[in-house]
C-alpha cells in the first residue's frame, strides 16, 4: 500500500523545468503591467492636472475641452476658457507646427 502512495506522489509532482519557466513568466508579465500603469499615469494623467493647476494660478480657467484629435497637430472641436471672469468660446481650433526648410526655424500657428 505504501508503494501506491509513493507512485501517486511521484505522478502528481510537476516537472521541475515547467515550474521554473512558469515562475519566470509571471514576474515579467506583472512587471510589464506595472510599467504600463505608471507610464499611462505619468504621461497621460499628470500633465493635464499640472497644466490646469498652473493656469488656474494665473487666472485662466479651462471650462470645457471637447473633440481633441492629434492628426497633423492638435485640433479641438470646442474649447471654453475663462480669463479674469471673461468667457471665450472657440470652435474648430487647431495648432499646427511649421518648419522652415531653408533656415530650420520652427513656428506654431493657431488656425480656426
C-alpha positions in Angstrom: 0.0 0.0 0.0 2.9 2.4 0.7 4.2 1.7 -2.8 1.0 3.0 -4.3 1.1 6.2 -2.3 4.7 6.8 -3.4 3.7 6.3 -7.0 0.9 8.8 -6.7 3.2 11.4 -5.1 5.7 11.0 -8.0 2.9 11.3 -10.6 1.4 14.5 -9.0 4.7 16.4 -8.8 5.1 18.8 -11.7 8.1 18.7 -14.0 10.8 21.0 -12.5 11.6 22.7 -15.8 7.9 23.7 -16.4 7.8 25.2 -12.9 10.9 27.3 -13.5 9.5 28.6 -16.8 6.2 29.5 -15.2 7.9 31.3 -12.3 9.9 33.4 -14.8 6.9 34.3 -16.9 4.7 35.6 -14.1 7.0 38.3 -12.8 7.8 39.5 -16.3 4.1 39.9 -17.1 3.5 41.6 -13.7 6.5 43.9 -14.3 5.1 44.9 -17.8 1.6 45.7 -16.4 3.2 47.8 -13.6 5.4 49.6 -16.2 2.3 50.2 -18.4 0.3 51.5 -15.5 3.0 54.0 -14.4 3.6 55.1 -18.0 0.0 55.9 -18.5 -0.2 57.7 -15.2 2.8 59.8 -15.8 2.4 60.7 -19.5 -1.4 60.9 -19.8 -2.9 61.9 -16.4 -0.2 64.0 -14.8 0.4 66.8 -17.4 -3.3 68.0 -17.6 -3.5 68.1 -13.9 -0.3 70.1 -13.6 -1.2 72.4 -16.5 -4.7 73.2 -15.3 -3.4 74.0 -11.8 -0.7 76.3 -13.2 -3.2 78.1 -15.5 -5.5 78.5 -12.5 -2.9 80.3 -10.6 -2.6 82.8 -13.5 -6.3 83.5 -13.5 -7.1 81.3 -16.6 -9.7 78.5 -16.2 -10.4 75.8 -18.8 -14.2 75.4 -18.6 -14.6 72.9 -21.5 -12.4 71.0 -23.9 -14.0 68.5 -26.3 -13.3 66.7 -29.6 -9.5 66.5 -29.3 -7.7 64.9 -32.2 -3.9 64.6 -32.9 -3.8 64.4 -36.7 -1.2 66.8 -38.2 -1.1 68.8 -35.0 -3.6 69.2 -32.2 -7.2 70.0 -33.1 -10.3 70.6 -30.8 -13.9 71.0 -31.8 -14.7 73.2 -28.8 -12.7 75.0 -26.1 -14.2 77.2 -23.5 -11.8 79.4 -21.5 -12.4 82.0 -18.7 -9.8 84.7 -18.3 -10.5 87.1 -15.4 -14.2 86.3 -15.4 -14.5 86.8 -19.2 -15.6 83.6 -21.0 -14.2 82.8 -24.5 -15.7 80.0 -26.6 -13.6 78.8 -29.5 -14.8 76.2 -32.1 -12.8 74.2 -34.6 -9.4 75.3 -33.3 -6.1 73.7 -34.4 -2.5 74.1 -33.5 -0.1 73.4 -36.4 3.7 73.1 -36.4 5.5 74.5 -39.4 9.2 74.1 -40.1 11.1 76.3 -42.5 13.2 74.1 -44.7 15.8 76.8 -45.5 16.5 78.1 -42.0 15.3 75.2 -39.9 13.1 77.6 -37.8 10.0 76.1 -36.2 6.8 78.0 -35.7 3.4 77.2 -34.4 0.2 78.5 -35.8 -3.4 78.6 -34.4 -5.9 78.1 -37.1 -9.7 78.4 -36.9 
